[in-house]
Amino acid sequence: MDKRVTKAPDTRRRHAEDFKQALVRRTLEPGASVAAIAQEAGVNANLLFNWRRLRLKGREPPAGATPTPVLLPVTVVAPELTATPRPTSPAPRTASAGTIEIDIKGARVRVRGPVDEASIRAVLRTLACIA
């Protein structure tokens, strides 16, 4: 018996590197929709996501590199001074109700309700580890 193996012709499209890079640059703009850009260019969205992932992977710092510190905007507001008399004995400290929001690396950390010193320290320690 004569069994011949035939290979199907390669029907995949080949895209120029500058075409890929232009599409990836467009996906990196704020508010860009990768799926819409892919559809407009006539390529599969998964393919464009793959090109984007490969480009972003090439930008990652080498393992063990120290990340660059990020400065965050801070607004300091002076407390209102009132003419209420201070108690003679210190009252036990109670946590006041409030909300703290911290935006870092595209994520928002929100602490609501009674916010005490221990909670703040825990949030800041966690942020220091991931920042």
C-alpha positions in Angstrom: 0.0 0.0 0.0 1.2 3.4 -0.9 0.4 5.9 1.9 1.4 9.4 1.1 1.2 12.1 3.6 0.0 15.3 2.1 0.4 18.6 3.8 -2.4 21.2 3.6 -1.3 24.5 2.2 -0.6 27.2 4.9 -3.6 29.6 4.6 -2.6 31.8 7.5 -2.2 35.5 6.8 1.1 37.2 7.5 1.0 40.7 8.9 3.8 43.3 8.6 5.5 44.2 11.9 4.7 47.9 11.5 1.0 47.0 11.1 1.1 45.0 14.3 2.9 47.7 16.2 0.5 50.4 15.0 -2.5 48.3 16.2 -0.8 47.6 19.6 0.0 51.3 20.1 -3.7 52.1 19.5 -4.8 49.5 22.1 -2.5 51.1 24.7 -4.3 54.5 24.5 -6.6 55.2 27.5 -10.2 54.0 26.8 -9.2 52.0 23.8 -11.2 48.9 23.0 -9.0 46.0 21.7 -12.0 44.2 20.3 -13.2 47.3 18.3 -9.7 48.0 17.0 -9.2 44.4 15.9 -12.6 44.4 14.2 -11.8 47.6 12.4 -8.5 46.3 11.2 -10.0 42.9 10.1 -8.0 40.7 12.6 -9.1 38.4 15.3 -9.3 40.1 18.7 -7.4 37.2 20.3 -4.6 37.7 17.9 -4.4 41.4 18.7 -4.5 40.5 22.5 -1.6 38.2 21.9 0.5 40.8 20.0 -0.3 43.3 22.8 0.7 40.7 25.5 4.0 40.0 23.8 4.8 43.7 23.5 3.9 44.4 27.2 5.9 41.4 28.2 9.0 42.9 26.6 8.5 46.0 28.7 8.5 44.2 32.0 11.5 45.0 34.2 14.0 42.1 34.7 13.4 39.8 37.7 14.8 41.2 40.9 14.7 44.8 39.6 13.6 47.4 42.1 10.4 49.1 41.0 10.5 52.9 40.6 8.8 54.7 43.5 5.6 56.5 42.5 4.6 59.8 43.9 0.9 60.2 44.8 -1.0 63.5 45.0 -1.9 64.4 48.6 -4.1 67.2 49.9 -3.7 68.3 53.5 -6.7 70.1 55.0 -6.4 71.9 58.3 -9.0 70.8 60.9 -11.7 73.2 61.9 -11.0 74.7 65.3 -14.0 74.9 67.6 -14.4 76.6 71.0 -15.6 73.5 72.8 -13.8 72.9 76.1 -11.5 69.9 76.4 -12.5 67.2 78.8 -10.3 67.0 81.9 -9.7 63.3 81.6 -8.8 61.8 78.2 -11.7 60.0 76.7 -11.1 56.6 75.1 -10.2 56.9 71.5 -13.0 55.8 69.2 -12.7 55.4 65.5 -14.7 57.9 63.6 -16.8 56.9 60.7 -15.4 57.9 57.3 -14.0 56.7 54.0 -10.5 56.6 52.7 -9.8 56.1 49.0 -6.4 55.4 47.6 -5.8 55.0 43.9 -2.6 53.1 43.0 -1.6 51.4 39.7 -5.1 51.4 38.3 -6.7 49.9 41.4 -8.8 51.7 44.0 -8.5 50.8 47.7 -11.5 52.0 49.7 -11.8 51.7 53.5 -15.2 52.6 54.8 -16.9 52.9 58.1 -15.0 53.2 61.4 -11.4 53.7 60.4 -9.0 53.1 63.2 -5.2 53.4 63.3 -4.7 49.6 63.0 -6.8 49.5 59.8 -4.9 52.3 58.2 -1.5 50.7 59.1 -2.7 47.4 57.6 -3.8 49.1 54.3 -0.5 51.1 54.1 1.6 48.0 54.8 -0.2 46.1 52.0 0.2 49.0 49.6 3.9 49.3 50.4 4.3 45.6 49.5 2.6 45.9 46.1 3.8 49.4 45.1 
